[in-house]
Amino acid sequence: MKKIKIDFVSDVVCPWCAIGLESLQTALNSLPGQVGAQITFQPFELNPAMPAGGQDIGEHLTQKYGSTPEQQAQIRATIRQRG
């Protein structure tokens, strides 16, 4: 069995990080007896400048990515579908 070490760097509030972790676990589970993974979780804050009280999500996504409300709706639909 091949042994590998994986550092999983993520922000706990990032939906894509949760989806990525689930995808990683699914991939590893599809290789029984072939790969043994030691996963180490490394925290990472995607937005250290976020105010303590938070920010409206639409406003935040527009500022950070320049996305429109329509694009944001499509991204949320994709997250729901993948999640």
N, C-alpha and C positions, 0 to 999 in steps of 0.2 A: 504494500500500500504506500502510495506517495504521500508524504506529510508536507503540508504547506502552512505558512503563517500568513494571516491576512490582518492588516490594520484597517479597520472600518472607521473612517473619519466622517462624522456626521453631526448635524445640528438636530437636537431632539424635537424641534417643532417643524422640521422640513418634511413635507409629505413625500417628496421624491427620495429622500434618504430611507424612509420606512419601506417604500416600494422597492428600492434597490436592495435593501437587506433581505426582504422576502424573496426577491429574485435570486440573490446569491444563495440563500438557504435551499431554494428549490433546485438550483443547479447542483449544489453539493449533494443533495439527497438523491439526485438522479445518477450518482456515481458510487453506489454502495460498494464498499470493499476496495475501491480504486483510489480514493482521495480522502485523507483525514485532515481536516482544517482546524487550526487553532485561530479563532477570531478574537482579536483584541479591539475593543471599542475605544476610539479616540474622540473626545468632544471637540467640536468646532462651532464657534458662534458665527453664523452667516451674516448677522447684522449687529455688530457690537455698538453701533451708534443709535440703536432703537431706543426711543424714550422709555422710561420706566412704565409709563401708562399705556404703552403700545401706540399703534397707529392704525388708522383705517386701512384695511387690506387693499382695497382698490387704489387708494391714494399711494400707498407704499409701492405697489407693483407698477403703477404708472411712473412714479419717480425713479425707481430702480431700473426698470426694463423699457420704459416708454411704451408699454402695452396699452391697447385700447380696452374698454369694457368688454367688447365682443371677443377679443383675443383672450382676455382673462376668463371669460365664461367657457371658452373652448378648452383652456388649460384645466379648469376645474372639472370639466366633463371627462377629460383624459385621465386625470387623477382618480376620479370616481371609478372609471372603467378599469384602470390598472389596479386600483386598491381592492 
